[in-house]
Amino acid sequence: MRFQDLSRHLLPFSFEIGYISNSKIDFRLIKEQMAQNSGTKRLFNTHFNNEGVHFMLLIIRLAIGAFMLVHGYQKFAVLLGDTDIQFGDPIGLGVDLSFYLTVFAEFFCSIALIFGFATRLAVIPLIITMLVAVFIVHAPDGFDKKELGLHYLVVYLLLLVVGPGKYSIDRLISPSSSKRRR
């Protein structure tokens, strides 16, 4: 069996192997064949699909908000209960104030994030909370303890820069979007 016949069966491409000759690969022919394949065009497309981006921002907001809300709800339940607050004072504000600020960020800001209400403002306390958790509380710990906080931090930074997307309360109350709806 010749090399070209073997490669035709082994390579996961749906185009001819006419670009292999004398053990050299003609990348120009590969590019031409890939340009004709619409599936390949979509796979390697670098243009934004605006509807897809807005939908994924909604999914990110819902998911990350719900994930953090689980942590915040546990702390909020302690706040409403009769038990004493057992919490650290990582930045010297006092145990009670540190706990209240953490509950505010993890519970109330997560709810705002889920609805896309004041999103850029809501992620600021969440960013601060994650910075304190990762770089102060878990500073002596290994990466495995910091990883989850870093994941949250990266998503919150993304939402701070990009915003909530068009499927949000922010878009409904934004003065610039009301001009576009007319």
Protein Blocks (a to p, Z undefined) as FASTA:
>chain_A
ZZklmmmmmpccfbdfklbgghiacfklmmmmmmmpmklmmmmpcbdcfklmmmmmmmmm
mmmmmmmmmmmmmmmmmmmmmbdcddddfkonojklmmmmmmmmmmmmmmmmmnopaklm
mmmmmmmmmmmmmmmmmmmpcfklmmmmmmmmmmmmmmmmnonojabfklmmpmklmmmm
ZZ
